[in-house]
Each structure stands twice: as C-alpha cells, then as structure tokens.
Amino acid sequence: MNRTAADVLVSYLEQEGVEYLFGVPGGHLLPLYDAVFRSGGIRPVLTKNESGAAFMACGYAATSGKIGVCCGTVGPGATNLVTGVASAYMDSIPLLVLTAQVGTTAMGKGALQEAAGQGRTIHQVALFEKMTKLSVMEVRAQNLPATLRRALRVALTGRMGPVHIDLPADVQGEKLNQDILPVDQYRLADGPFPTPKTVGDSVELLLSAKKPAILAGHGMVLGGADRTGGALTELAERLRVPVATTLKGKGSFPEDHPLALGCVGLYGTKAANSYMRSGIDVLLVLGASFHEFTSHCWDPAFMPSRALVQVDIDPTEIGKNYPVTLGVVGDARVFVAEALISLGERTREGVDVEAFKRSSGYFDESEMFSDSKPVKPQRLMKELGASLPRETAVFVDIGNSLAWAERYFPAYPEGRFVTFSGLAAMGSATAACIGGKLGRPSQPVVCVCGDGD
C-alpha cells in the first residue's frame, strides 16, 4: 500500500485509540492535517494557541487513559507548546508532541521560521529534549514508522511521559509502502511487574504491624486505578489500615470511607497530617515521591519506626527522600492486586480511626458551614462536593483555589481529580478541562479556577 508518511503516522495513532489532534495548523504541518482529513478517524481540535493544545492533550490523557496528541508548526508553533509539554513531563502524562520543520533541502539556508538548529535558528529537538522522554527529528520517511513506534513505546512504558517528533514538511509527504504493525508487536501493554517475593514480604510487614498506614500517590491514578477503587479499598479493609493520599493521588481512595484520612500535605486535612506523623510503624507508599508539599518539607516524622515499603514504577524514586526498608519496582495498581492474592483469606485487627477523624474535623470544619458573606471558600467547596455526582472529573487550577479543593472538596475513584501541580502553571486547567471532557464525554467535568488563573 503506497501512502504518505503522514498517512502511516495517522494509521498508527488510530490503532492506539487516538481520537483527537489538538493544535494549530501551519504551512509546514499541512501534510499531517491532510492525512487526518483523508482518514477521518481522528478529529482535529483547533485551539487559540498551541499552549492550550498541549494542556488539552494533557486533560484528554488524564481522563481517557490514552495518549494525548498535540501539534504545532515550525518555530513559534513549537515554542508555544513548551509550557504544556513541560507540565506533562513533570506530571508523568503520556503525550505525543508533533512539530513541523522546514523541508530537509532548506535546512541551513535561513528558510522562513527554520528551527533545525543550524546557523542563527532555534533547535526544536534540543528545546524539547529536557522536558520529554524522547525528542528526535526524523529526516527519512522510510524510518518514520520505526521512529513513531519507538516514541509510543517510550511514552507509554514504565513511568509515562511526553515524547516529541520533529517532522520536516517533505518527509511528511513522501510516499511509503509499509504495513502497520499491531500494538503488541512494538510495546508492552503493562508493567513492570513487582516480584512475588517483594509483594509477599510487604504483606507480611503490614500483617504484623501495630500502627500501619497506606499513602496512595499519583502512581495509583496513572497506573489505572479502577473507577470503583475496589482493589485498594479491599486491601485497606482486609488489613484495617487507614489510607491517606497525596494531592495528585486524591480520589484514588474514596474520601468518605471510614478508613480514609484525606490528603496529606501543607494544605491537606488535619486528620491525614496528624495521623501520618503520629508514630506509624509500617508505611506502605504506592506511587508517591514524597514531594516537598506532601512531606511538609521532608519532615522526619513521616519516617515509620519499623518499615517503609515504597512501590514505584520508576526505580529512581525509591529511597530518594526517605530510606526504604523494602523497595518494590512496579505498577502500583498491579502491586495492590498481587497483594490481595498474597494476603489470601488472612486479615488483621485494626485501629478504629473514626473517633480520631471526628476530633480532627474531617470534612467537618466550622468554616464549611459558615453563612457569612461573601461565601467562604470552604463553604463553596462543601456545596460543590454535595452538588456534583461522584463520577465527576474535577480539574483544579493552580493557586489558592487548589488549596481549598485539596482540603475541602471530597473526591472518589469513580471520578477524577486532576491538577498539574508539578510545574504548577496557572491557567492550565482552563484548557485541560476541555480535553478532559473529550476524554470522558458521558461524565460531568468541572474546572475550579481563580487567583489569576
């Protein structure tokens, strides 16, 4: 089959389940848009600015569980993508970032908007190198399918993140005669997997603990925590272990559950912040890196007295901020499922945390019921939480509005709580929520913003 390289690229994206291409077309990017038009399987979404395209792709990836795809033409189109791509990198969001480039025969001659890094031009590949898992220019159409497969493999394997391919205009339009390889022939669907021994040792530590706790992080959400929160909820119930979450892990455990402590961190709940620093003996950490805000500037009180078990898909995160007793490399979601198998029929007697939560004003602080005017943010978050169905996807922007939502808005696994707090770019949610709605068209999507967003 004799098609353009751009046609082949679009076929691979359709095979990956991609539904939307977020971006702004430009002359050097037209071969890609022509291929999208010819195929008809991917809908182009025109944005006002490429920065919005990157954030929409982030929002789509966050709610759909698929890779988000955004694009920009050569030069300013590419530079406008930077903030959104950097946010995706810091928050481990899988994106495919496509930029146009001048034709290969024009490079080095001072072509309009040239960005190949020759002479007094910017270098688009170098620009994205430090904010992606992979940044390459493909100058041979025959190699583009392999380069694309590599990029998809890198983006969606292990700790996910954005990848970037720079596409010269003539390469996009060159004809190819190559078959499309099925997904299972060029990348893994899951993994890496924790070993049975590390899972079993982790379970034994929890079973013998006197005052254990679980901290669920972003890895539980990115790993594909199911909508009902079933596996993590079952594990907590069987072990009678209270569960706190990080800000980006918020909603991975239902915050109305008797064992829920809410978010831990500078703006988290009193219950989580007090309990997690009250002398835990065994702490199981699922996909959390002990960020500065999460750990109250790396407070030594978070270190458990007996054992810290840290599960992360990225081995470089294990033991980074606190020394571990047992480090487990693997998908947090898979670990929880394997832990239930290892646990079998065993259970443990736990500590009732309900009284502790009541004494800490867990989602029951006086400001949440205040009738003062103007309306207090705490009251607003309470009313918003009571009004929205559990399956709502809530995108919260950066600033004071995020602090209110973290502490006073209840989140659940049926929905999705999204904030791009890694780079913490203000205004990110106002675009991302559009992509989020496209990722979950049948569910309510709400954006909470303010404070200059």
Secondary structure, DSSP 4 states (H G I P E B T S, - for coil): --EEHHHHHHHHHHHTT--EEEE---GGGHHHHHHHHHH-SSEEEE-SSHHHHHHHHHHHHHHHSS-EEEEE-TTHHHHHHHHHHHHHHHTT--EEEEEEE--GGGTTTT-TT--BSSSSS-BHHHHHHTTSSEEEE---GGGHHHHHHHHHHHHHSSS---EEEEEEHHHHHSEE--PPPPGGGTS-SS-PPPPHHHHHHHHHHHHT-SSEEEEE-HHHHHTT--TT-HHHHHHHHHHT--EEE-STTTTSS-TTSTTEEEE-STTS-HHHHHHTTS--SEEEEES----TTTTTTT-GGGS-SSEEEEEESSGGGTTSSS--SEEEES-HHHHHHHHHHHHTT--------HHHHHHTTTT--GGGG---SSPPHHHHHHHHHHHS-TT-EEEE-SSHHHHHHHHHS---TTSEEE--TTTT-TTHHHHHHHHHHHHSTTS-EEEE--TT-
